[in-house]
Amino acid sequence: MGKLPQISGSDVCKALEKEGFVFKRQTGSHRIYQKQSEEGSVTIPVPVHSSRPLKKGTLQSILNKAGISKEKLIFLITLFLQ
């Protein structure tokens, strides 16, 4: 397992959208994404303060809530960089 990549909040938003999350609203500098699953609704706030990379703990928390592995995130990032 590799390290978490350093990516911005807007890049995380793109990855979440590729995984089926839908943008619901924006409150201040946080975008709120939601996805319906069999267990219920999953809601994830993503900070998009600037183009700065997200902190490691914040990114890990978003990935855990979304059910996305580090490897899957790296794959999704490479998709929208092409």
Phi, psi and omega in degrees: 000130181273181177283161175290137177286154176267106181228158181279168178297324180293327176290323176296321178300317179298318180294319179297320180296323177292336179270005175099004177283146183245134176291125181258311182195171174233130178240105184065236181259019179242126174267138182253122179247149182219148177217135177271133177227178180296327180281345182139201182265138177248121181245130183228119172274136180237120177287130177234057184297314180197197180275007177295148176291149177290153175291153185304315181293323178295314179297318180296321179296317178298315181296319179298314180297322183279344182074033181249130178279167177300318181296319179295321178298315179299318178298314180296322179297318180294332178295314184271357173274346181280000000 
